[in-house]
Amino acid sequence: MEKQTFAQKLWLALLPSLVSLTAIKGFDVWLLRQAHRTNRASVSNRYGGVLRRGKSNMLDAEIAATLLNRWDCKRAYPGGQPPLELLREGQLHFRHEGGDVRADDTPADRRLRVECLTFTDGSRALRVTDADGQSGWTRWTAAEPVSKRQTNPRTDHVDIA
């Protein structure tokens, strides 16, 4: 039998360790992808199809406000995606709008910035901050659809930009 050199002995011991670590890393990547797929499906199944299946009378805006507030509280978004994209993946269809609101009759310029999501069921989710945004955004809140029979609020003293 041939005598092995130091390098051969070293590689002989190192090779199984490298193979094992590679297999463990591959398995870890596979588990991470499975977890990501499960989380995506969970958001889609739990919230996106709820209204379409008729199992809940929650408005789309209530579902969205709950999710957005939860993600804002944790300061982490599943999968590192922007929160509005996650709502779209969950089959919540909406129009995203924003703008400034201020009253005409106040001597000081007291404007508010408003961000609004309008959903296909007519409900809305919105949040507000001051004009320069330094106070931070409020929590998302849901509003029911405005029925056509309700009277319109007075808008003669409000300027909506």
C-alpha positions in Angstrom: 0.0 0.0 0.0 1.2 3.4 -1.0 1.9 6.0 1.8 -0.2 9.1 1.5 1.2 12.6 1.6 0.1 15.2 4.1 -1.9 17.1 1.4 -3.7 13.9 0.4 -4.6 13.2 4.0 -5.8 16.7 4.4 -8.0 16.5 1.3 -9.3 13.1 2.3 -10.6 14.5 5.6 -11.8 17.8 4.0 -13.8 16.4 1.1 -16.6 14.8 3.1 -17.0 18.0 5.1 -17.3 20.1 2.0 -19.9 17.7 0.5 -21.9 17.7 3.7 -21.9 21.5 4.0 -22.9 21.9 0.4 -25.8 19.4 0.9 -26.9 21.2 4.0 -26.8 24.6 2.3 -28.8 23.3 -0.7 -31.4 21.9 1.7 -31.5 25.2 3.6 -32.1 27.1 0.3 -34.9 24.6 -0.7 -36.6 25.1 2.7 -36.4 28.8 2.5 -38.0 28.8 -1.0 -40.8 26.5 0.3 -41.4 28.8 3.2 -41.6 31.8 0.9 -44.1 30.0 -1.4 -46.2 29.0 1.6 -46.2 32.6 2.9 -47.3 34.0 -0.4 -50.0 31.4 -0.8 -51.1 32.1 2.8 -51.6 35.8 2.1 -53.4 35.1 -1.2 -55.6 32.3 0.3 -56.4 33.9 3.6 -57.1 37.5 2.5 -57.4 37.7 -1.3 -60.1 35.2 -1.9 -62.1 35.8 1.3 -64.6 38.2 -0.3 -64.9 36.3 -3.5 -65.8 33.0 -1.7 -68.4 34.8 0.4 -67.1 33.5 3.7 -66.7 36.9 5.2 -68.4 40.3 5.0 -65.1 42.2 5.6 -64.4 45.0 3.2 -61.3 44.9 1.1 -60.1 48.1 2.8 -60.4 46.5 6.3 -58.3 43.6 5.2 -55.7 45.9 3.6 -55.6 48.2 6.6 -55.0 45.3 9.0 -52.2 43.9 6.9 -50.5 47.3 6.2 -50.6 48.2 9.9 -49.2 44.8 10.9 -46.4 45.2 8.4 -45.7 48.8 9.4 -45.6 47.9 13.1 -43.0 45.2 12.5 -41.1 47.4 10.0 -40.6 44.3 7.9 -42.3 43.2 4.8 -42.6 39.5 3.8 -40.2 38.6 1.1 -38.7 42.2 1.2 -41.4 43.4 -1.2 -43.2 46.7 -1.0 -46.5 46.3 0.9 -48.7 47.5 -1.9 -47.3 44.8 -4.2 -48.1 42.2 -1.5 -51.7 43.4 -1.5 -51.8 42.9 -5.3 -50.4 39.4 -4.9 -53.2 38.7 -2.5 -55.7 39.6 -5.2 -56.8 42.8 -3.7 -57.3 45.2 -6.6 -57.1 48.9 -5.8 -56.2 52.3 -7.2 -53.5 54.2 -5.3 -53.9 58.0 -4.9 -52.4 60.8 -2.8 -52.6 64.5 -2.5 -52.9 67.5 -0.2 -55.9 68.7 1.7 -56.2 72.2 3.3 -58.9 74.4 4.6 -59.3 77.8 2.9 -60.5 79.8 5.9 -57.6 79.2 8.2 -55.0 82.0 8.5 -52.1 79.5 8.7 -51.3 77.1 5.9 -52.4 73.9 7.7 -52.2 71.2 5.0 -52.4 67.5 5.3 -51.0 64.9 3.0 -53.4 62.0 2.4 -52.7 58.6 0.9 -55.7 56.6 -0.2 -56.3 53.1 -1.7 -59.7 52.7 -3.4 -60.8 49.1 -3.8 -63.1 47.5 -6.3 -65.9 47.1 -3.6 -65.9 50.9 -3.1 -64.2 50.8 0.3 -61.1 52.9 1.0 -58.0 52.6 3.1 -56.3 55.9 4.0 -53.7 57.5 6.1 -52.6 61.1 6.8 -49.5 63.0 7.7 -48.7 66.7 8.0 -47.6 68.7 4.9 -43.8 68.1 5.4 -44.3 64.5 6.5 -42.1 64.9 9.6 -44.7 63.8 12.1 -45.0 60.4 10.4 -48.0 58.7 8.9 -51.0 57.7 10.9 -52.1 54.1 11.0 -54.1 52.9 8.0 -57.8 53.1 8.5 -60.7 51.7 6.5 -63.8 53.5 5.3 -67.0 52.0 4.0 -68.1 52.7 0.5 -70.1 56.0 0.1 -73.6 55.1 -0.9 -75.3 57.2 -3.6 -78.2 58.1 -1.3 -76.0 59.8 1.3 -75.8 63.6 1.1 -72.6 65.1 -0.1 -70.5 67.0 2.6 -70.0 70.7 2.2 -66.9 71.3 0.2 -67.1 75.1 -0.2 -64.4 75.7 2.6 -62.1 72.8 1.6 -59.5 72.9 -1.2 -58.5 69.5 -2.4 -55.4 69.6 -4.4 
